[in-house]
Amino acid sequence: MDNIRGALLMVLAMGFFASEDVFVKIVTERVPLGVVLIALGLLGGAVFGLIAAARGHSPFTRQFFHPIILLRNAGELMGTTCFVLGLTLVPLGLLSALLQANPLFVNIGAILFLGMSVGWRRWLAISIGLVGVLVILRPGAEAFRPEALLGLGAAIGLAVRDVATRVTPAGIHPLQTSAWGFVMAAVSGAVLLAFEPFALPAPGDAGLIVIATALGMSGYYALTRAMQTGDVPAVTPFRYTRLVYAIVFALVFFDEVPDAWTLVGAALIVGAGVYTIVREARVSRAARRAALAASPVRPG
């Protein structure tokens, strides 16, 4: 039952994130992107920071300057900037399809920098997933859209964040990293404002920004609870439901229909991602069984 609850929470989290994307895409049609990011970042960072402080984990700490945290925040900054900028330039379904490559880049980062050992099957799966990225982008073809590279940049930046999260120092609480992550969105917005005119949102648009922030924070919470409730290998594959939400929302709200190549590439990416997760779970279980078999039996 825990795995079922965890899976449902993951599906709910992806729904929150996809809904946030819709509100951000709508509001940035009228409000400068930098202003939207600053508002989202400061609102979310303030709420998470207050919750963290109330639980004894102040976000105002020297640990913010730990090299791993700086790397994590740099990845968050890159990923957020590319994704939200992509929302203004790229169809939602296409952008979300490319974002699904994130777990593949996380695996590559873990192999290169964390010493994770993998066999030829997972290397093949990663390669197939990267082929899926090329199928979506189609570099050199007439249909190639350079702005779609923002989706790839978002996947890579968030992979840097996720790899760094795996080696976050033990004394740093997830609420602190959540607050810092939202603040990075505000930093991104401040940078973008240097290249666009400043304008305050109208009351209605300000309300949409508040709703988007609430949806993003709800997604963070549901995602955390999902990972705490169920087994990681059982819950993680349901992250890909975000693509389903994105395709449906893109059709309903923006009249966008992904082309066949995007769907084929997305299928390759998702299939490869699910396989790597399942394969990692099997290898971990086999390693645990081997360790138990090798341990001496102590008399009771």
Residue pairs with C-beta under 8 A, 6 or more apart in sequence:
2 229
2 230
2 231
3 230
3 231
3 234
3 235
4 230
5 229
5 230
6 226
6 227
6 228
6 229
6 230
6 231
6 234
6 235
7 226
7 230
7 234
7 235
7 238
9 222
9 223
9 225
9 226
9 229
9 230
9 235
10 222
10 223
10 226
10 230
10 235
10 236
10 238
10 239
10 241
11 238
11 241
12 222
12 226
13 218
13 219
13 220
13 221
13 222
13 223
13 226
14 219
14 238
14 239
14 241
14 242
14 245
15 241
15 245
16 215
16 216
16 218
16 219
16 222
17 215
17 216
17 219
17 242
18 96
18 242
18 245
18 246
18 249
19 215
19 245
19 249
20 212
20 215
20 216
20 219
21 87
21 92
21 96
21 246
21 249
22 92
22 249
22 253
23 208
23 209
23 211
23 212
23 215
24 36
24 40
24 84
24 87
24 212
25 87
25 88
25 92
25 253
25 254
26 208
26 253
27 36
27 201
27 205
27 208
27 209
27 212
28 36
28 84
28 87
28 88
30 201
30 202
30 205
31 199
31 201
31 205
31 209
32 192
32 193
32 196
32 197
32 198
32 199
33 84
33 85
33 88
33 189
33 192
33 196
34 189
34 190
34 191
34 192
34 193
34 194
34 196
34 198
35 189
35 193
35 198
35 199
35 200
35 201
36 84
36 189
36 201
36 209
36 212
37 80
37 84
37 185
37 186
37 188
37 189
37 192
38 185
38 186
38 189
38 190
38 193
39 189
39 201
39 206
39 209
39 213
40 182
40 185
40 186
40 189
40 209
40 212
40 213
40 216
41 182
41 183
41 184
41 185
41 186
41 187
41 188
41 189
42 182
42 183
42 186
43 182
43 209
43 210
43 213
44 179
44 182
44 185
44 213
44 216
44 217
45 59
45 179
45 180
45 182
45 183
45 185
45 186
47 217
48 59
48 175
48 178
48 179
48 182
48 217
48 220
49 59
49 179
51 175
52 58
52 59
52 173
52 175
52 176
52 178
52 179
53 59
55 173
55 175
57 173
57 175
57 176
58 176
59 176
59 179
59 180
61 176
63 69
63 169
63 171
63 172
63 176
64 180
66 169
66 172
68 164
68 167
68 168
68 169
69 164
69 168
69 169
69 172
69 177
69 180
71 160
71 164
72 160
72 161
72 164
72 165
72 168
72 177
72 180
73 161
73 180
73 181
73 184
74 160
75 157
75 158
75 159
75 160
75 161
75 162
75 163
75 164
76 157
76 158
76 161
76 180
76 181
76 184
76 185
77 157
77 184
77 187
77 188
78 153
78 154
78 156
78 157
78 160
79 153
79 154
79 155
79 156
79 157
79 158
79 159
79 160
79 161
80 154
80 157
80 184
80 185
80 188
81 157
81 188
81 191
81 192
82 150
82 151
82 153
82 154
82 157
83 95
83 99
83 150
83 151
83 154
83 158
84 185
84 188
85 150
85 192
86 95
86 147
86 148
86 150
86 151
86 154
87 95
89 147
89 150
90 145
90 147
90 148
90 150
90 151
91 250
91 254
91 256
91 258
92 246
92 249
92 250
92 254
92 256
93 243
93 246
93 247
93 250
93 251
93 256
93 257
93 258
93 262
94 136
94 145
94 148
94 151
94 258
94 262
95 148
95 150
95 151
95 154
95 246
96 151
96 242
96 243
96 246
96 247
96 250
97 136
97 151
97 243
97 246
97 258
97 262
97 263
97 265
97 266
97 269
98 133
98 136
98 137
98 148
98 151
98 152
98 154
98 155
99 151
99 154
99 155
99 158
99 242
100 155
100 240
100 242
100 243
100 266
100 269
100 270
100 273
101 129
101 130
101 132
101 133
101 152
101 155
101 269
101 273
102 154
102 155
102 158
102 159
102 162
103 159
103 236
103 239
103 273
103 276
103 277
104 126
104 129
104 130
104 269
104 272
104 273
104 276
105 155
105 156
105 159
106 159
106 162
106 163
107 116
107 118
107 122
107 126
107 276
108 126
108 159
109 159
109 160
109 162
109 163
110 116
110 163
110 166
111 117
111 118
113 163
114 163
114 166
114 167
121 275
121 279
122 275
122 276
122 279
122 280
125 272
125 275
125 276
125 279
126 272
126 276
128 268
128 271
128 272
129 268
129 269
129 271
129 272
129 273
129 276
131 268
132 264
132 265
132 266
132 267
132 268
132 269
132 272
133 152
133 265
133 269
134 265
135 261
135 264
135 265
135 268
136 148
136 261
136 262
136 265
136 266
136 269
137 144
137 145
137 148
137 149
137 152
137 265
138 144
138 261
143 259
143 261
161 181
165 177
168 177
174 224
178 220
182 216
201 209
226 235
226 238
227 235
229 235
231 281
232 281
233 277
233 278
233 280
233 281
233 284
234 281
236 277
237 273
237 274
237 277
237 278
240 270
240 273
240 274
243 266
243 270
247 258
250 256
250 257
250 258
251 257
258 266
